[in-house]
């Protein structure tokens, strides 16, 4: 491996998404973005729902990523995510439909006397994912 | 001797069966390739999460997480069984059920109550009329379309059942894919999670980033473990489903290959019989003509 580069690997339960050498990667940490350059301290951190930015020789590629871990070593970043897809591959129609579904279901649940917390959390999570997908595709303003 | 028409009919019918079994073999072969692919794709995540957990567990108290708690004097157990929805796959299911019967009978604590969480129609049929166990859950439509979400739901139910105290031990039973001509019946512990078993399976322990690396943990070891353990279980179920799916196709391929061969043999035998019957009929006719001619003289 060349000096001063990071080998980045992303795997999900269903497939290996990425394996490539990059200059820099920005991860969606649960408590804010984490920028990783070569020579980083060993770090094991959880990831939230958000955007991963991969910087490579002046180019930037953006990915949508759902929860997981990042294991950072000085020359390597390994990411275990539940879902990961290139921002260009986001299915906007599907995300919109999920967004509406989740919103409607949550409204319905909130009207109940004792909404089932588990179900509520499930839709909340699905809303978070759909919103982030739309935001990254530029289909949604940040404050919507 | 059977008459010619009957034999002809049987040959035709066996020919038809052969066509079907050969087509099924080809379908199974194609499906096997896809199933194998899916199985391989899920391995890196599974290995990785095991490694992360091993590294985390090293730094926290073994008793620190409820999913790691080994209960003394376990009284109830749940077995999550993965069989198939469809038949025509040889003794694929029968072998698994036999292995489970042994397991249930010889289970260490004799009076431990054992329930079944079933995946696959064949399993449902088998366990419904089983005397020693009860099917408490059945998951339909999982096998035809294995994905992470489906596996996740099953694992989450298992986690709930363990944490609520309904079950002290949970096992996972399935056929593991070894090769296109071999599969193995597996019954493995699911909950509580044994860290020692994870470390054993960790093949990459020596390379940089192994168990010994001193990481900065964010937010902290226990929260990370709290996230990682359920993921590990979900992926364990996913892998069991994928292994079973690949093994099922392999078993069906072998079974249909044998059936095709048998059909060929049968056709050969029947053709021989047909020819004999035909010759016998001709001989008969000649004899009749000859004796007729003799009578005229």
Interface residues (C-beta under 8 A of the other chain):
Chain A: X9 X11 X12 X13 X14 X15 X16 X29 X30 X31 X41 X42 X43 X44 X45 X46 X67 X68 X69 X71 X73 X76 X78 X80 X82
Chain B: X38 X41 X42 X44 X45 X46 X48 X49 X52 X55 X56 X147 X148 X151 X208 X209 X213 X214 X215 X216 X217 X218 X219 X223 X224 X227 X228 X231 X234 X235 X238
